Amino acid sequence: MLFALLVIMGCKQKKQSVSTDNLQTINVDPRQNSKIKLSNIIDDINIVPLQTSDSSLLGEILGIKKVGGKFYIKSSKNVYVFDSKGKFERKLGKNGKGPNEILAVTNFYIDDKNNTIEIYDGVKSQNILYDLKGNVIQSIKHKFRYGYDFIKSSKEGYFFYLGFDSDEIGELIYVRNLENKEHVDLLPYNETLSKYIHFGDLVNFVQNKYGTYFTRSFSNVIYQLGEDNIFPKYNIDFGSRDLPDKILYGNYGDVREFMMTCLKTNYAFRIIGFYEMKNFIIFGFHYKKKIWNALYDKNSKKCSVVSYYVDDYFGTGKEIESSFDLLPKGFNNTKVFLSVDAYKIQEFILACKKSDDIMMQKAFEVIKDKGLDTIKEADNPVILEIKLK
């Protein structure tokens, strides 16, 4: 089933001059790519169609978290809650300009110890705390506007990734207390980079039992977060394919001009979708006008650049091209979460029906068995819950 759903889905900062024994280098040669068998990396997969109704219609999924057996799905304006089988339960927050209302969901944080959910609305400079039933506990106004992401620290403070045009506040900050608005600059605002450093990141803060990390587009450095500080943990080294400083620090009118300049080169850049598991670290990067997936084996300390995933997990032998869609939109301690748009499933079903290929026919039977053959173009996406080895 995995191959069927995956087939249809078918950045760097100037290097840190930090000397520390904790900094580990991951060497990546983007010119050397290979095919990876799914059975080598996947333990199990669960397929979850999300219920579609007028009140649960999602649009684009921007983030997925699973806590206490429930899926929390982020869209641009709301957080939606589904049970483990995809049945819709509730929507968090009311949209509007009022004190307890939301204009935009920058991101959200689930505290499973205190059974609370916190939403950061960067447009309104506001954090709203809810109980698990969606009732507002507290709403706090602050001065940290137009941020890209946030996460709570183990000391009950906050890390905010801002990156906007202001030399009065850092790009990455630690906030001890939202109500008194005191903060510490961890990464300073950079007049050149902060204007375009963020470019459609999947996630910036990654947290599980292996650590809490901070990543950002066009930075090859992965930072680990402490209680109220950060330090470089991993450095992604593309060797001779690293984006040179003369391009990184060039003079650009906007982020699109910068991105187009990078795409015209033969350099590797824009680390996205970083995630660490027990045996692997996965991430994506741009190279030669496409996004490649990278798989770092923590045991052998070797990194493979994935050109195709070969489905031997279900025995079809189909090849699934490496892409942006195969990078996680969420994770927990043992699993990663992908989403597949309904219209792509519908297109694949049509291709299966027209094909004489026995593998395509087998794929359709599996889709039919899962009840996905009746999916409509405007339905909610399907979640792939994948346990990696």
N, C-alpha and C positions, 0 to 999 in steps of 0.2 A: 504493500500500500504506500509505503514511503516514497518509492521511486515514482509512482504515479503522481503524487502531489508535488514532489520536488521538480519533476520534469516540466510541469505546467507553470512553475514559477520562473521553469526554465530561464601627510600634513606635518608638517614638521615644524618645530621651534628650533632656534639656534641651540646647538648642543650644550648641555649643561657642564660647567667646569666644577663638578662636585666629585670629590674623592671619597668613596665609601665602599666598604666591603659588601654592602647589601646590593649594590648596583650590578645587575646581571645583563649581559649582552645576548640578544637573540639575533644571530646572523641569518640574513635572508638574501638569497640570490634570486631575484625575480625572473632572471633569464632561464633558470632551471625549474621546470614545472613537471608534475607527474599526476598520474591517476591514482586515486585512493579508493580502496574497497570499503564500502559502508560497514561491512562486518568487522573491520578492523577498529572502528571507532564507536559503533553504536551497540548499546546493550539492549535497549528497548524503546518502543515508540507508542504513544497514545494519541489518537486522532479525535479531536473534539470540535464538532460543528457548533457554532454559537447561535443560539435561538434568535430568530429575526422577528421583530414586531415594531410597531410604530414608536414605542418607548425605548427600544433597545437598539435601534439602527445606529451603527457605529461610524460608517465611512472608513477613513484610513485609520489603521491601528498604529499608534506611535509608541506604545510600550505595553508590556505584559508582565504581570507579577502573579505568583501563586502563593498564597499564604492560608494555612488552615483549611486546605482542600478547596479553596475558592480562587477563581481567576479574577484579577482586577485589571481591567483593560483601559488604557489611556487613549482618549482622542484629543483633539485640540481644545475642546471646551469642557469636557466632563470625564469622570471616571465611572466606568460601568462594572457591575459585579455579576458574575455568572458562577454557578456551581460547577463541580468537577466534571459534569456531563454536558455542560454548555447551556443549562437552563438559566434564563435571565432572572435576576433577583431584584436589583435596584440600580438606580443611578445616584451618584453622590453629588450633592451640591445643586444649587439653583442658579441659573445664569441671570446676570443683571449687574447693575451698578450699586446695589445696596450693600450695607456693611457685612452681611453674611452671604453675599452672592459672588459668583465667579464670572470673570470676563474671559480668562484663559487659564488652562491648566499647564503651567510650566513643567511641573512634575509632582509626584506624590510619594509619600513615605508611609509604610505600614509598620507600626510598632506592635509586634505580636505579643510582647510581654505585657503591655498596658492596654492591648485591644483597642488601639486608636489608629486613625488614618489622618495624615496631614497633607493638605494640598497647598502648594506655593503658586500663587497667582502673580506672575511678574509684571503684568500690566497694571494691576492695582497696588503693587507693593504690599502684599498681604498674604499671611499664612492662616489657613482655617483648619482647626482640629475637629475631627468627627469621631463619634463612636462607630462601632462596626455596623450599626443599623442605619447610619447616615445622619444621625442627629448632631447638630453643631454643639461642640463643647466650649470652644473659644475661638475668637477671631482677633488676630494681632496685625495692626498696621505697622509698617517699617519703611525704610528709605531705599531698600535694595530692589530697584526697578529693572525691568527688561532682562532679567537673568535667563540663562539657558538651562540651568539644572541646580538641584540642591540635594543635600542628604544630611541626616542628623548624625552627630558624633556620639561616641560612647559616654561623653561627659555631659550629654543633654544639650550641647551647643549645636551649631549648624555650620556646614560648609556650603557656600554659594559660589557658583561659577557665573560670573557676570560678563566680563569681556566687552562692555560697552564703552563708548567714547567719553571717558572721564578720568583725568589724571589725579582726581581727588580720592579715588578708591581703587583697590587692586582688582585684578582680573579674577583671581581666586582668593576668597576671604574666609576667615573663621569668625563666626558671630557667637559670642559667649551667651548673650541674652537678647532676644528679639525686642523685648519691651524697652530696654534702655539703649538699644541700637549700637552698643560698643562692638567693634570688630578689629581683627588683625589681618593685615595684608600678607598673604602667603606667596602669591605670584603677583608682581607689580603690573600695573597697566603699562602696555608698551604702545607707543604712539603709532608704530608701523603695524605690528602684528595684530593688535587687539581689534583693529578695524575689520579684519577678514579671517581671523583664526578659526572662528566657528562656521562650519559649512555643513549643515544637515547631519550632525552627529546622530548616531543611533542612541547611544547613552554616553554620559560623561562620568557618572559615578557608578562603580561596580562594587557590590558588597555581597560577600558570602563568607563561609568559614575559612576560606583561604586568604582573606584579606579584604580591605576596602581600598579601591583604587580610583584614581582620577585620570581620565584620558581626554584629549581634545584633538580636533582635526589639525593636520599639518604639524603635529608634534610627535617626534619619534620616542619621546620619553613617557613612560608610564609611571605615575607617582603613586606611592602607597600613603594612605592617610593614617596618622596617629590619632590620639585623643583630641589634639588641637593644633596639629602641625602636619607637614607632609615631607616626604623624602623620595628621591628617585629610586625606583625598584627595578624596572626593566628598561633597556634601551634597544629599540629595533634598528638594526644596522643593515642597510642595503648596500654597503660597500661603495663601489664605484657608481652605483645607480642612485645614491642618495641625492635628494634635491639640493643643489648648491645654494649658498647664502645669497649670491647675487640675484637669484630668482626669488628666493624667499623674502628678501628684504628690498625688493624692487618697489618702484613707485607706481601704484595702480589706482584707477579711479574708483573701483568698487570691487567687491568680492568676486563678481562674475568675470571681470577682466583678469583678475589674478588666477582664477580657476582655469580659464581658457588658455592662459599662458602656460600653466603647468601641464595641461592636457596635450599641448603641442610638443612637449619634450619627450625624451626617452628615459626620464627619471621616475622612480617610485616615490609615492607620497600619500598623505592622508590616511593615517591609521584610524580605522573605525571598527566598532563591534568587538573590542577587546574583551575576552572573558577567560578566566582561569578555572580549570577543573582539577580533579585529582591527578590525572595523568597527562592532560593536554592544556595548552593555551591556544585559543583560536582568535583570529582577528582578520580583518580585510584591509586591502590597500589598493590604491590606483596605480596602474602601470599600463602604458600603451593603450589608453582610452577605454579601459575596462577595469572593473573591480575584481580582484583576485582574492581567494580565500587562502589563508595560511594556517597551518596546523603544526604547532610546536610540541614535540614529544619531550616531556619533562624528564623521562628516564634516560633516553639516548642523547638528549640535548641537541637534537637535530630538528630543523624546521623544513617542512615540505610546503611548497607552493602548489596549490591544487588547481589543475586545469579542468579535471572532471572527477566526479564521484561515480564509481561503478557499483551498480546495484547487484550485489551478490547476497544482500540481506534477505530479499524476497526471491532471489534466483532468476531474475529477468535478464540480467546482463546489460540493462540499459545504462547509458552514460548521461550524467546530469552535469551540465556546465556550471563551473564556479561563477557566482554572481552576488550582487548586493542582497537579493532576496533570501539567500542562504545564510546570512548573518543573523544572529539572534536578536530578537526584539525584547527579550527578557530572559531571566534565569533564576535559579535558586541554587542550593548547595550541590545538587546532583543532576539537574536537568537544564536544558535550554529550550526556549519557546520561539517557534517561527509562526508566521501567519500566511495563509494562502487566500487570495481574493476569490470570491465566488465566480466572477466572470471567467477567471483562468481555469477553474475546474470545469465550468460549462464548456469552454472551448476545447479542453482536453477530451471530455466525454464525446463531443461531436467528432473529433479526430479519431477516437477509438472506434466509433460506429462505422466510420468510412474506411477504416484500415483492414487489410487482410492479414496483417502481422499478428502472429499468435501471441506475442508478448503484449501488444496493445489490447488484444481481446481479453487476455488474462488480467490486465490492469483494470479494464472496465468491470469485470466480474467482481474484483475486490472492491472497487468504488461502489458498485451496486449493493454488495453485501454490507457495506458500512452505511447505506442509506443516503449516499451523496449523489446518486444519479438523478434525484428530483430537485437538486439545488437550482435556484434561479439567479440570474445575473446580478440582481440588486440585493441579494441576501448578504448577511454578515459573513466575514471571512471564517475560515476553518483554522483552528490552532493545532500545530504539531508540537507535542510535548515529548522531547527526545532526551533519553538518558544516555549520556556518553560513557565510555569505559574509563 
